[in-house]
Each structure stands twice: as structure tokens, then as C-alpha cells.
Amino acid sequence: MVELSTFMAGGGVRGGMAYGVTDEFGNQVVENAVDIHDIHATILHLLGVDHERLVFRHGGRDQRLTDVHGRVIREVLV
């Protein structure tokens, strides 16, 4: 799991909140872990795109921007 700090503002994102908790040293995620696929899925949702239906053909097979991972983080949405 990648530890990531992301700033999102406007467009339906709840302001002034922190989502997720790390340990006292900031090394490990303790609560509400997300990865980059979840953030991409959330941004696509805010743009009005269903990340599970958005597919493109590459190398002879269908692929998604969020791969087989990704869920919309509804807790950060207004």
C-alpha cells in the first residue's frame, strides 16, 4: 500500500477534512487505507464517468484506467 497525501478541492469534495489515519510516525496506514486506483475512480466519478465502464483496447485486450481495482471513496463526497 502506498502512503499518499492528496489535496482535492471543489467539484463535490467535502472541504476541511482528513480521510485516513497513520501511526504516530506516519509510516503505516492504520485506518481507511486507499490507493491510487481509488483516488482515480473518485475523480472520474466526480467528472461523471463510470470507471468500471470506461475501457480502452490496448495490446489486444480491454483495459480500464483503474485496472481491476478502484472504488469510489464516497466518504469524501458532499
N, C-alpha and C positions, 0 to 999 in steps of 0.2 A: 504494500500500500504506500502510495506517495503522499507525503505531507505537503499540503499546498495552501497557500493563502491567496484568496481571490477577492477582488473588490468588484461588486456589481451594484449599479445604481440605476434607478428609474425603470420604466418599462414593465412594471408589475412585480418588482422585487421589493420585499419588505425592508424598510430602511432601519438603520441603527441597531442591527442585531448581529450576534456572532452565532454561527452554527457549528457545533462540534466542540470537543474538549480534548486537550492534550494532557500528558502527565506534567509534573512540576518542572521538568527540564525541557519540555517541548519536543521530546524525541518520538513519542508514540501516541497514536490516536487512542483515546480512552472511550469516547462516546460519539455517536453519529458520524462514523467514518464514511467519506465519499471519495470517489476517484475521478479522474479527468473525464471519463465517459459519462458520469452522472452530471457533471457541470455542462458538458456539451449537450446532453439531452435536455437539460433545463433551459439552456439558451435557445435551442431550436424550438422548444415548446413556447417560449416567450415570443418567438418570431412567427408562431402559428404553423410550425412544421411538425408533423408526427415523425419522430426519429426512427420509429420502427418500420415505417412505410417508405422512408427516403432511402432508396437503394440505387446503386450505380454498378455498371458492369466493368470489372477490371480483371484482367488475366483469365477471362473465360468464366468467371463466376460472379454472382451478385454479392455486393458488399454494402455495409452500412457505415455511416460516419462514426457511429458509436459502437461498431463491431457487434458482438453478441451481448455486450454489457450495456450498462446505462439505464438509469431510471430517472424520472423527473423528480427533483427534490421539492416536493410540494410544501414543505415546512417553511421555505424561504419566499414563497409566493404570497402576494397580497390576496 
